[in-house]
Amino acid sequence: MVTVVLFAYLEFTNYATLSMPLRVTAVFLCPASLMTILLIDVEPHTWGIVAVWSVIALTNAILYGAVAAGIAKLFSEPTQSP
């Protein structure tokens, strides 16, 4: 969801430069968005950029899932074996 909001904001503002607090927040909430640095030559407002942001959203979802699984494992009660 974070990735979708960030992508929508960038699309509707015509990829305007983000302010520093907004940039830090975006990188903190969607660290996978840093992958766009490697794909700088993809044209905005095309299906190519949609594909790039779809991969970023998938990567971000996997990252959030891994963090959630780690936290769940950390706070789960240990099982007792007989």
matplotlib code that plots the C-alpha trace (Angstrom):
import matplotlib.pyplot as plt

x = [0.0, 2.9, 4.3, 1.0, 0.6, 4.2, 3.8, 0.5, 1.9, 4.9, 2.6, 0.2, 2.9, 4.7, 7.7, 8.4, 11.3, 10.3, 11.0, 13.7, 11.2, 9.0, 12.0, 13.2, 9.7, 9.4, 12.7, 11.9, 8.5, 9.4, 13.1, 12.6, 12.0, 15.7, 15.8, 14.6, 18.1, 19.3, 16.4, 16.8, 16.4, 12.8, 10.4, 7.8, 4.1, 4.7, 3.9, 7.6, 7.5, 4.3, 6.3, 9.2, 6.9, 5.1, 8.4, 9.2, 5.8, 6.4, 9.9, 8.5, 5.7, 8.3, 10.4, 7.4, 6.4, 9.9, 10.0, 6.5, 7.5, 10.6, 8.7, 6.0, 8.7, 10.4, 7.3, 5.8, 5.9, 8.4, 7.0, 7.8, 8.9, 8.0]
y = [0.0, 2.4, 1.8, 2.4, 5.7, 6.8, 5.8, 7.6, 10.8, 10.7, 10.1, 12.9, 15.4, 14.7, 13.3, 16.6, 16.6, 15.4, 17.6, 16.2, 15.1, 13.4, 11.7, 10.3, 9.1, 7.4, 5.6, 4.6, 3.2, 1.8, 0.9, -1.0, 2.3, 2.9, 0.4, 3.2, 4.6, 1.7, 2.1, 5.8, 5.5, 4.2, 6.8, 8.2, 7.8, 4.5, 0.9, 0.4, 2.5, 0.6, -2.6, -1.2, 0.0, -3.4, -5.1, -2.5, -3.2, -7.0, -6.5, -4.2, -6.7, -9.5, -7.3, -6.4, -10.1, -11.1, -8.5, -9.5, -13.2, -12.3, -10.3, -13.0, -15.6, -13.4, -12.9, -16.4, -18.8, -21.5, -25.0, -27.6, -31.0, -34.1]
z = [0.0, 0.8, -2.6, -4.4, -2.6, -3.4, -7.0, -7.3, -5.7, -8.2, -11.2, -10.3, -9.5, -12.7, -10.7, -9.0, -6.6, -3.1, -0.1, 2.2, 5.0, 2.4, 0.8, 4.1, 5.0, 1.6, 1.9, 5.5, 4.7, 1.2, 1.2, -2.1, -3.8, -3.8, -6.7, -8.9, -8.8, -10.9, -13.3, -14.0, -17.7, -17.6, -18.9, -16.6, -17.4, -19.4, -18.8, -18.2, -15.0, -13.9, -14.3, -12.3, -9.5, -9.5, -8.8, -6.1, -4.5, -4.6, -3.1, -0.4, 0.5, 0.8, 3.1, 5.3, 5.4, 6.5, 9.2, 10.4, 10.5, 12.5, 15.0, 15.3, 15.9, 18.4, 20.5, 20.1, 23.0, 22.7, 22.1, 24.6, 23.2, 25.3]

ax = plt.figure().add_subplot(projection="3d")
ax.plot(x, y, z, "-o")
ax.set_aspect("equal")
plt.show()
